[in-house]
Amino acid sequence: MSGPELSTVDINGFPTRIWRKGSGAPLGFLAGFGGLPRWVPFLDRLAEHRTVIVPSLPGFPGGDRGHSVLDSHLDWVLAVRQTLLAAGLEGADLAGSSVGASFAAEMAAIWPGSVRRLALSAPFGLFDESDPPTDAWAQRADRVAGLMCADPEKWTALKAMPEGANSVEWPIEQTRATEAAARIFWPLGNTRLERRLSLITAPTLILWGEQDRIMPSRYAGRIAARLADPKEIRMIPGAGHLAELDQPDEVASAILSWTG
């Protein structure tokens, strides 16, 4: 299967990767923890029906060192906004996973007219002291795969160095992605997103892996309680935090059905 079209835009002086594949109405996707060092089957499923546009986040794979000039949550929100505009996603449907879902929600809350329909998969940004998220940065390296995916091999395959990659640059890029996420969410992942959810006017689908070991599944109800109708919660069996890696067909089908 052919890969995506690749383009680059300048965000705050740093090159930022934009992937594009498929045909039909545009659908944006913001990747989860660790970013996307490679194109994944989930995106192919979406591209069978829509023009899938996947901008990188600053510091994540494809986002160079753009995180190095972002010092506050507002800096991050504005950088993501600039990236979505440069990618041609103004007014389009928008989906996101994990850290990407948190920013997708921010876009829909702060610029309501910028998102037509919204799909959020286990977004970061909420915190409940009685049931806190798992600190993804306080883990031994050998535990991360099992926290991110129900099937740890899915995470391992995502992060495995492909043939022909620079053996020095590849691990640096993966470590940089973890650092970038930490600059946004460490230590508690609490950006007080909950306070802004009521500003979202886009119909919103909330997805959650039933085996999510990072974000407590009851957060889905907390999100839904603050959203206007129409909204829906869908739990994904056999999926962990990055449900789109564990169950690409089911997650893609849910998003396509909701945004179609």
N, C-alpha and C positions, 0 to 999 in steps of 0.2 A: 504494500500500500504506500502511496506517495506521501511525502512529508509536507509540512505546511510552507506557505510562502513566508519569507522572512524579510522584515524591514526594521529600520532603526530610527528612533526619534531622540531628540536632545531634551533631557529633563534636568534643569539646574546645572547644565554644563557637562552632563554625563550621558553617554549613549545608552539607550534603553531598548531592549528587544521587543518587537511586536510580531507575534505569529498570527497567521490568517489562513483558514482553510474552509472549503465548502462553498455553498451557494444558498441564496435565500436571505431572509431578514437577519440582520446582525444579532449575535448573542455574545456578550462579553463574559470572560471567565477570569477571576482572580485566584491564583493558586494558594494552596495552604502552606503550612509549616514546612520549611525547607525549599519551597519553590519548585520549579519544574526544570531540572537540568536536561530533560529530554521530553519529546512528544509522547503522550501516553494513550492507550486504547480508549479511555473515557472521552478524550477529545475527538477521536475519530468517530465515535458513536454520535456525538453532537453534530459533527460536520456532515454526516449523512443527510441531515435535514435543514441545517442552518449554516450561515457564514459565521464560523466561530473565530472570534478575535481574542487573543490571549496576550495581554501586555504583562511584561515582567514588573515586579515591584522593585524599588531601589535597593541595591545590595543583594537581591536574590539572583539566581542564575539568569543571565541575560540583562541584569540591571546594573552591571559594573559596580562601581563604588559609590553609587548615588546616595546611599544611606549616610555617608560620612559627613554630609552637610545638613542633615536633618536633626535638629536638637530638641524638638518638642512634638507633641502629638499633632498640634496644628500644622507644623511643617510637613509631617507625613500625610495628613489629610489633603493638604494643598498639592503636594507632589503627586498623589494618586489621582486627584482631580485633573491636573495638567496632563497626566499620562492618558487617562480615558478620553479626554478631548482630542489629544494628538492621535489616538487610535481610531477616532471616528465613532465613538460609542455614545455620544450625547443623545439621549432620548431612547436608547436601545434597551433591550432586556439585559439584565446583569445577574450573573451567578458568581458565587465565591465559596471557598472552603477555608475553614480554620481562620488563619490570620487574614486571608483574602476576603472571607465572608464578613469579617469585622469592618473592613474598609468598604465593601459593597454596601453594608448597612449605613455607614457614615455618609456615603454619597447620596443614598436615597433619602436620608433624614435631612441633610443640610441643603441639598439641591433637589427637592422633590420632583421637579420637572425633568431631571436628567435620567431617570430610570422609569421604564414603562412597566415591567414586571420584574420581580426580584426573587432569587432563590439563595437561601443561606444554609450552608452545611456546617453545623457545629462551630459557630463563630466565637473567636476570642472576644474579650472586652468586658465580660461580666465577672462578678466575683461575689460569692456568698461565703462568709466566714464559717458557717456551719457545714458547708459542703464545697470546699474550695477546689479549683482545678488542680491538676497535677502540674508541678513545676517541671516543664520539659527541659530546662537548662540545668537542673540539679541531678541529672541521671548519668549513670555509667554509660559509656558508648554502646555497650552490648545490650542495653535495655531499651534503647530508643526505638528500634524497629518494632518491637512488640507493643510499644505504647502508641505508635502512629497507626499501625494496621493490625487487624485481626489476624491476617496472614503476614508474619514478619518478612517473608520473602518478597512481598510486593514492595516494601520500602527498600529492602536490600537491592532489588533489581533497579529501582528508580535511581539509586545513588551509585550503582556500580559504574566504574569508569569504562566508557565505550572504547572499542578498538580505534586507535588513531588519535585519541585525546592526549593532550599534554599532561604527562604524568605529574608534573609539578603544579600546574595551574588548576587541574581538576579538583584535588582535595582542598586547595585554598578557596576555590569558588564555593564549595559545599559548606566549609566552615564559615565563610563570609555570610551565607544565607542565615545560618543560625545566629550569628552576631547581629544581623540586621533585624531579625525578629525580636531579639532581646532588647534592642534599642527602643522598640515600640512597646513591648509588653512585659519585660522583666521588671520586678520579680513575681508579681501577682496576676499579671494579665488584665488588670482592671483599668480600663480607659473610661469607665463610667458611661459606656455606651447605652446602658439601660435608660438613662435619663433622656436620651434622644430618640428612642424607638417610637415614641408616640408621634413624632414628626413625619414618619414614613407614611406616604399615601399610596405607594405602589402595592398592588396585590402581592403577598409574600408567602412563599413556600419555605418551610423550615424542615431541613433534613438532619437526621442524626443516626449515626451508626449505633446499633444496639450494643456493641462491645466497645464503645468509646471509652478509653482509659485516661483521656486527657480532660475533656470537658464533661461534667456530669450531665446525664441525659435530662434531668429535671429542669435544667436551664432552658430547654426548648419551651416548656410551659411558661416560664417567666418571660421569655421573649414574646410569645404569642399573646400573653395577657396585655401587653402594652401596644399591640398593633391593631390597626383598624381592620375591619373586614374588607375584602375577602382575604383569608389566611388559612393555612393548613399545615399541620405537623405530620411528617411521614418518617417513621422509624425504618431503618434499613437493616434487615437481618444479615448476619455474617459479615458485618462491617465494623471497623474500628473508627478512629478519629478521622482519618482520611478516607471516607467512605467511597470516594470516586476511584481510589486505587483498588480497594477490596472488591467492590461490586460495580464496575464501570457501566455495565449495561443497565442495571436497575436505577442507578443514580441518573444516568443520562436520560433514560425513559421518563423518570419523574420530572426532570427539569424541562424536557421537551413538551411534555403534556401540559405542564403548568404555564409555560411561556408561549405555547402554540396558539 
